[in-house]
Amino acid sequence: MKLGEIAGKYYLEEKLNCAVSVLMGANEVYGLGLTMKDAKLITGFGGGIGCGNLCGALAGAVSAMGRILLTEDEMYSPALHDACAGFVSAFTEKWGTTLCAPIKEMNVTSPETRCVKTVVETGNLLQEYIDGILRNR
């Protein structure tokens, strides 16, 4: 199952926000060992930090990248910063912005599905991006 599909299930079935859904989707795909208690650290990023600012799906994806790409002993890595910057560029190329409000305006078609399209497509973009990095290590 693709990361985006898993994230979409968290979003629609578990009613988790965009940031948590992408992070927990990555958790399943990459075996990160995160718990729902751990995921509470990112929940404030949902809905563009509650005000339509930074997209929560993007925040969840970048949060997952740290756990996926850093070793157990690392807390900083120039390579991680480069990877995050590259992912933000890919995300911006896809959506035209990193801001929640305009992305939401583009993608929300009903109150029931909310931002599921953003969550699913960001999850899939993250998986494609991470898998490319891991293949080249």
C-alpha positions, 0 to 999 in steps of 0.5 A, spaced: 500 500 500 502 506 498 504 512 503 498 516 500 493 511 501 495 509 508 495 517 510 488 518 506 485 512 511 488 516 517 485 522 515 478 520 513 477 514 517 481 516 523 479 523 523 486 525 524 488 532 521 493 532 515 499 533 519 498 527 523 496 523 517 502 524 513 506 522 519 503 516 521 502 514 514 510 514 513 510 511 520 507 505 517 511 505 510 518 506 513 517 502 520 519 508 524 516 506 531 512 512 532 506 512 537 499 516 537 502 519 543 508 521 539 504 524 533 501 529 538 507 533 537 505 535 530 498 535 531 498 543 532 500 544 524 494 541 522 490 546 518 496 550 516 497 551 524 490 553 525 490 559 521 491 557 513 499 558 514 504 552 512 500 546 510 500 541 515 501 535 510 507 538 508 509 539 516 508 532 517 512 530 511 518 534 513 517 531 520 517 524 518 524 525 513 528 527 520 526 520 523 527 516 516 534 520 514 537 521 520 541 515 524 540 514 531 546 518 533 544 524 529 540 530 531 543 534 525 545 533 518 546 538 512 544 532 508 537 532 511 537 540 510 538 539 503 533 533 502 528 537 506 529 543 502 528 539 495 522 536 498 519 543 499 521 545 492 518 539 489 511 540 494 511 547 491 512 545 484 506 540 485 501 545 489 504 552 487 505 554 494 506 551 501 500 555 504 494 551 507 489 556 505 490 556 497 492 549 497 485 548 501 481 552 496 484 548 490 483 541 493 477 541 498 471 539 494 466 537 500 466 538 507 466 530 508 473 529 504 476 535 506 483 536 504 484 528 503 487 530 496 492 534 499 494 528 504 494 523 499 498 526 494 503 529 499 504 522 502 505 519 495 510 525 493 514 523 500 514 516 498 517 517 491 522 522 494 524 518 500 525 512 496 529 516 491 534 518 496 534 511 499 536 508 493 542 513 492 545 511 498 
